[in-house]
Each structure stands twice: as structure tokens, then as C-alpha cells.
Amino acid sequence: MISFNRLARGARRAVPAAAVSLSLAAAPALADVSCPMNISVGQSLAAPVADWTEGAEDLPTELSGLTVFDGPPEELASLVPDGDSETDKTATEYWTLAANPRGYWITCRYASTTVTLTRRLPNSATRCEVVREKEIAFIGGQKVVHSMACSP
């Protein structure tokens, strides 16, 4: 499973070199398609506003959502999640991906910006999911993303 878990950031476990080389030889290589959990952006006014001084807030630009598309995103064929589940602290949405000659694409959305990141998923991808914190929200009410994963 290709994934990034916010709580695992910085937590590393030593793995014997023999185990790493054995697991790399046994598994086919997968392209990393996880959305970056945060991005750096620069925003400014397109034109000055008379009698006003431009400034910027230091707001988080962390991953806030995911859209899965059937085919290229410019065709606007976004898919509704196939299901969801909840625990006491998290809510998960998932998409089940069947073989598709058009391919699947994902667009990663971020809080406090209109900047998005988009890329095609490998043909081997069969599921994408987003896990959100139920008790933590960004300004505007969007729940914070705990993790995002696409798996073969």
C-alpha cells in the first residue's frame, strides 16, 4: 500500500539490510502516488488595491482533500467515494478502482490555497482512501486529513 501517515512522520524503525533487499526483490516496484501532506505556496494580488497594503496570513497549506477522476481531470469525470467508515476519532472515505483503459487520476487539494496537485495513478491501483480527523478542522470547517493512500 502506498501511504503517508501524519502520525508516523519522523518515527523510523531500523530494518536489517538483508530484509530490505529481500523485500525489494520479492515485490514489484510501485510509483509513489501519495499526495504530499503539505506544500509551500506564494500568493499575491494580481493588481494593487488603492489605499490598501497587501499582506499574507501564515495559514497551513496541508492536504485537505482528494478527488479521484475517471480519465484526465479536465474531462470533469470526478468519482463519488464508493463508501466510508468511522471510528471514534476518524472518518474514512474510499474509492474502489476497477481496470480502466482511460486510467484514473487524483487531484490533491490543500487548505488556505487554490493550488492543487494532479497526477495519473498507475494502472495497478485498485483503491484510494482518505482518513480524516473527526475532531480537528481547518479554518472553514474542512476536517484535517490524517492519512491518504492508494494501493495496488
C-alpha positions in Angstrom: 0.0 0.0 0.0 1.3 3.4 -0.9 0.6 5.7 2.0 1.7 8.6 4.2 0.6 8.7 7.8 0.8 12.1 9.6 1.4 10.4 13.0 4.3 8.4 11.6 6.3 11.4 10.4 9.7 11.3 11.9 9.2 7.9 13.5 11.6 5.4 12.0 12.4 1.8 12.8 15.7 0.1 12.0 15.3 -2.7 9.4 18.1 -5.2 8.7 19.7 -4.6 5.3 19.0 -8.3 4.3 15.3 -7.8 5.0 15.2 -4.7 2.8 17.0 -6.3 -0.1 14.8 -9.4 0.2 11.6 -7.4 0.2 12.7 -5.2 -2.7 13.5 -8.3 -4.8 10.2 -10.0 -3.9 7.8 -7.1 -4.7 7.4 -5.2 -7.9 8.4 -1.5 -7.8 5.5 0.9 -7.3 5.4 4.5 -8.2 4.8 6.8 -5.2 1.5 8.5 -5.8 0.7 9.7 -2.3 -0.3 13.3 -2.1 2.3 15.5 -0.3 0.9 16.2 3.2 1.8 19.9 2.9 3.1 22.3 0.2 4.7 25.7 0.2 2.9 28.3 -1.9 3.3 32.0 -2.7 0.2 34.1 -3.2 -0.2 37.8 -4.0 -2.6 40.2 -5.5 -2.9 40.2 -9.3 -3.2 44.1 -9.1 -2.7 46.5 -6.2 -5.8 47.8 -4.5 -5.9 51.6 -4.0 -5.4 52.7 -0.3 -4.6 49.2 0.9 -1.4 47.4 1.8 -1.0 43.8 0.7 -0.2 41.2 3.4 -0.3 37.5 3.9 -1.5 35.2 6.7 0.7 32.3 7.9 -2.0 29.7 7.4 -1.3 25.9 7.0 -1.3 24.6 3.4 -1.8 21.0 4.5 -3.6 18.3 2.5 -7.3 18.9 2.9 -8.9 16.6 0.3 -8.6 14.3 -2.6 -10.6 14.0 -5.9 -10.4 10.8 -7.9 -11.1 11.1 -11.7 -12.1 8.6 -14.3 -9.8 9.8 -17.1 -8.0 13.2 -17.2 -9.3 15.8 -14.7 -10.0 18.3 -17.5 -12.9 16.0 -18.6 -14.5 16.6 -15.1 -15.4 12.9 -14.5 -14.9 13.0 -10.8 -15.9 9.9 -8.9 -18.0 9.8 -5.8 -16.4 7.7 -3.0 -17.7 4.1 -3.0 -18.1 4.0 0.7 -17.0 5.3 4.1 -16.4 4.1 7.6 -15.9 5.7 11.0 -14.1 5.2 14.3 -14.4 7.3 17.4 -11.7 9.7 16.1 -11.5 9.2 12.3 -13.7 9.1 9.2 -12.5 7.3 6.1 -13.7 7.6 2.5 -12.6 5.2 -0.1 -12.7 4.6 -3.9 -12.5 1.1 -5.4 -10.8 1.2 -8.8 -11.5 -1.5 -11.4 -9.5 -1.9 -14.6 -10.0 1.2 -16.8 -8.4 1.8 -20.2 -8.9 5.6 -19.6 -6.9 5.5 -16.4 -7.5 7.1 -13.0 -6.2 10.5 -11.9 -6.0 12.1 -8.5 -6.1 15.8 -7.6 -4.8 16.7 -4.1 -6.4 19.8 -2.6 -4.8 21.9 0.1 -6.1 24.2 2.9 -5.7 28.0 2.6 -4.8 28.0 -1.1 -6.3 27.3 -4.5 -3.2 25.4 -5.6 -3.8 21.7 -6.4 -1.5 18.8 -7.5 -2.7 16.3 -10.0 -1.2 13.1 -11.4 -2.2 9.8 -13.1 -2.4 6.7 -10.9 -0.5 3.6 -12.0 -2.8 1.0 -13.8 -2.2 -1.3 -10.9 -4.0 1.0 -8.4 -7.2 -0.6 -7.1 -8.1 1.5 -4.1 -7.6 5.1 -2.7 -8.7 6.3 0.7 -8.6 9.4 2.8 -8.7 9.3 6.6 -9.8 12.5 8.4 -9.6 13.5 12.0 -13.2 13.9 13.3 -12.3 16.4 16.0 -9.9 18.7 14.2 -10.8 21.1 11.4 -9.1 23.8 9.3 -10.5 27.3 9.1 -13.6 26.9 7.1 -14.6 23.6 8.7 -12.8 21.1 6.4 -11.6 18.2 8.6 -7.9 17.6 8.8 -6.5 14.7 6.7 -4.8 12.1 9.0 -3.6 10.0 6.1 -4.1 9.4 2.3 -3.2 6.1 0.5 -3.6 4.5 -2.9 -2.9 0.8 -3.1 -2.4 -1.8 -5.9 
